[in-house]
Amino acid sequence: MQVVDYPEGPVRPEHFEVVEVDVADPGPGQVLVRNTWTSVDPGLRLRLRPSAPVGYFSSFRPGTAMDGILTVGQVIESRAPGFEPGNTVWHSYGWREHAVVDASEQAMNGIGDLRVLDVDNVAPSWYLGPLGAIGLTAYSGLSVAGALEHGETVWVSAAAGAVGSLATQIATRLGHRVIASAGSAEKVAWLVDELGVADAFDHREELPAVALPRLAPGGLDVYFDNVGGDHLAAALDNLRMFGRVALCGSVSDYESEPRVPRNLFLATAKHLTLTGFRGSLHLDLLPEMQRRVGGWLRDGSITYRETVYEGLAQAPRALADLLAGRTLGKTLVRL
Ligand SMILES: NC(=O)c1ccc[n+]([C@@H]2O[C@H](COP(=O)([O-])OP(=O)(O)OC[C@H]3O[C@@H](n4cnc5c(N)ncnc54)[C@H](OP(=O)(O)O)[C@@H]3O)[C@@H](O)[C@H]2O)c1
């Protein structure tokens, strides 16, 4: 898959095209992988422009294959020690059916390095969700950026999405009171009935500025921000003194002009801590996260959903649907 044109406004399938090329033979130190699952993430939208945000993954170049997207597949041929045909692996050469991957290459801050996965009793696609970068983002966001203490009140936005649905459940599992927001009645019902959040609201029906004083009259301790814009502004209004914000993403800005909260001075007034973070820069927490989150998934104390699109040609539609709020849980393409 490659980009034809950068979108102005919403992403549409016409901005991409599938291109057929010969698959190269792997050279020394390389493996050939048949990709089986590839990830669809809001952050891809930040790379569909001439310059991605400084410090972020680089922009996709029109007419060039889209590198730097997490993907799972099976090794077909290996010329790299430690990798055998039949191994299930993850790597960063997504949105394509086959990839020749250099086993020694560092990719996506290390989270995209070629890695053999343990798929005994684990669905391989989970490594693109709770047992991979998504789980690491939720886990590190709560523990490092959110610095959760004991029995706190936490608001998670975009809570029915990939990161949000894990963050809500991890925080609930750790004994915090979680308020969740999402963009439809169906999503809100899932959050309350199945994920067990304390309260939830539909941000398309009730503005966060109205819902938060209703659901957290005593104020918030932590806001896990997936949305930015009006959501972040409402959090600043409703956080208690010394509250924290884990700045995970600002998806409401990705297809439009960024909107900076006009009440930012409240961060000073209330001595708040706003911490931006990247899951991929907390690789040290990956084994701990996989052990804990994997255990909670196995014992049923947390749950996980996927929205799956079939075939590479559907990847652009999957991205458009994700950004428009039409997916639930982790959005994936089965290749
Ligand atoms: N820091 C990191 O390392 C890192 C890593 C991965 C992802 N992220 C960020 O985490 C956030 C969630 O990513 P994800 O992969 O889990 O995606 P996701 O939540 O599965 O999908 C994005 C969701 O954002 C919501 N949304 C879109 N536009 C919105 C708007 N204007 N207002 C409110 N909600 C809106 C939609 O849900 P509704 O229907 O509920 O509106 C949509 O389902 C994104 O900001 C992403 O960039 C950060």
The ligand as an SDF file (V2000), in Angstrom:
LIG
                    3D

 48 52  0  0  0  0  0  0  0  0999 V2000
    1.4030    8.1100   23.2060 N   0  0  0  0  0  0  0  0  0  0  0  0
    1.4790    6.9410   22.5730 C   0  0  0  0  0  0  0  0  0  0  0  0
    2.4900    6.2280   22.6220 O   0  0  0  0  0  0  0  0  0  0  0  0
    0.2970    6.4630   21.7930 C   0  0  0  0  0  0  0  0  0  0  0  0
    0.2720    5.1800   21.2280 C   0  0  0  0  0  0  0  0  0  0  0  0
   -0.8820    4.7650   20.5740 C   0  0  0  0  0  0  0  0  0  0  0  0
   -1.9840    5.6240   20.4720 C   0  0  0  0  0  0  0  0  0  0  0  0
   -1.8740    6.8710   21.0090 N   0  0  0  0  0  0  0  0  0  0  0  0
   -3.0150    7.8040   20.9690 C   0  0  0  0  0  0  0  0  0  0  0  0
   -4.0400    7.2620   21.7680 O   0  0  0  0  0  0  0  0  0  0  0  0
   -5.2980    7.7060   21.2750 C   0  0  0  0  0  0  0  0  0  0  0  0
   -6.1750    6.4840   21.0280 C   0  0  0  0  0  0  0  0  0  0  0  0
   -5.5690    5.6850   20.0370 O   0  0  0  0  0  0  0  0  0  0  0  0
   -6.1710    4.2380   19.6870 P   0  0  0  0  0  0  0  0  0  0  0  0
   -5.1970    3.5500   18.8240 O   0  0  0  0  0  0  0  0  0  0  0  0
   -6.6130    3.5940   20.9340 O   0  0  0  0  0  0  0  0  0  0  0  0
   -7.4330    4.6410   18.7980 O   0  0  0  0  0  0  0  0  0  0  0  0
   -8.9720    4.3470   19.0910 P   0  0  0  0  0  0  0  0  0  0  0  0
   -9.3200    4.9700   20.4010 O   0  0  0  0  0  0  0  0  0  0  0  0
   -9.2420    2.9190   18.8960 O   0  0  0  0  0  0  0  0  0  0  0  0
   -9.6780    5.1760   17.9320 O   0  0  0  0  0  0  0  0  0  0  0  0
   -9.7400    6.5630   17.9730 C   0  0  0  0  0  0  0  0  0  0  0  0
  -11.0530    7.0260   18.6580 C   0  0  0  0  0  0  0  0  0  0  0  0
  -10.9640    8.4200   18.8780 O   0  0  0  0  0  0  0  0  0  0  0  0
  -12.2710    8.9080   19.0310 C   0  0  0  0  0  0  0  0  0  0  0  0
  -12.3870   10.2140   18.4070 N   0  0  0  0  0  0  0  0  0  0  0  0
  -12.1110   10.5590   17.1320 C   0  0  0  0  0  0  0  0  0  0  0  0
  -12.3560   11.8650   16.9460 N   0  0  0  0  0  0  0  0  0  0  0  0
  -12.7930   12.3490   18.1310 C   0  0  0  0  0  0  0  0  0  0  0  0
  -13.2180   13.6280   18.5830 C   0  0  0  0  0  0  0  0  0  0  0  0
  -13.2310   14.6830   17.7630 N   0  0  0  0  0  0  0  0  0  0  0  0
  -13.6040   13.7570   19.8660 N   0  0  0  0  0  0  0  0  0  0  0  0
  -13.5960   12.7120   20.7030 C   0  0  0  0  0  0  0  0  0  0  0  0
  -13.2090   11.4560   20.3320 N   0  0  0  0  0  0  0  0  0  0  0  0
  -12.8140   11.2970   19.0630 C   0  0  0  0  0  0  0  0  0  0  0  0
  -13.2300    7.9060   18.3610 C   0  0  0  0  0  0  0  0  0  0  0  0
  -14.0210    7.3070   19.3660 O   0  0  0  0  0  0  0  0  0  0  0  0
  -15.4630    7.8550   19.8090 P   0  0  0  0  0  0  0  0  0  0  0  0
  -16.4810    7.1680   18.9710 O   0  0  0  0  0  0  0  0  0  0  0  0
  -15.5050    7.4400   21.2270 O   0  0  0  0  0  0  0  0  0  0  0  0
  -15.4830    9.3430   19.6240 O   0  0  0  0  0  0  0  0  0  0  0  0
  -12.2780    6.8440   17.8010 C   0  0  0  0  0  0  0  0  0  0  0  0
  -12.8030    5.5520   17.9310 O   0  0  0  0  0  0  0  0  0  0  0  0
   -4.9990    8.5330   20.0360 C   0  0  0  0  0  0  0  0  0  0  0  0
   -4.9230    9.8880   20.4080 O   0  0  0  0  0  0  0  0  0  0  0  0
   -3.6280    8.0270   19.6140 C   0  0  0  0  0  0  0  0  0  0  0  0
   -2.9270    8.9510   18.8290 O   0  0  0  0  0  0  0  0  0  0  0  0
   -0.7800    7.3020   21.6650 C   0  0  0  0  0  0  0  0  0  0  0  0
  1  2  1  0
  2  3  2  0
  2  4  1  0
  4  5  1  0
  4 48  2  0
  5  6  2  0
  6  7  1  0
  7  8  2  0
  8  9  1  0
  8 48  1  0
  9 10  1  0
  9 46  1  0
 10 11  1  0
 11 12  1  0
 11 44  1  0
 12 13  1  0
 13 14  1  0
 14 15  2  0
 14 16  1  0
 14 17  1  0
 17 18  1  0
 18 19  2  0
 18 20  1  0
 18 21  1  0
 21 22  1  0
 22 23  1  0
 23 24  1  0
 23 42  1  0
 24 25  1  0
 25 26  1  0
 25 36  1  0
 26 27  1  0
 26 35  1  0
 27 28  2  0
 28 29  1  0
 29 30  1  0
 29 35  2  0
 30 31  1  0
 30 32  2  0
 32 33  1  0
 33 34  2  0
 34 35  1  0
 36 37  1  0
 36 42  1  0
 37 38  1  0
 38 39  2  0
 38 40  1  0
 38 41  1  0
 42 43  1  0
 44 45  1  0
 44 46  1  0
 46 47  1  0
M  CHG  2   8   1  16  -1
M  END
$$$$
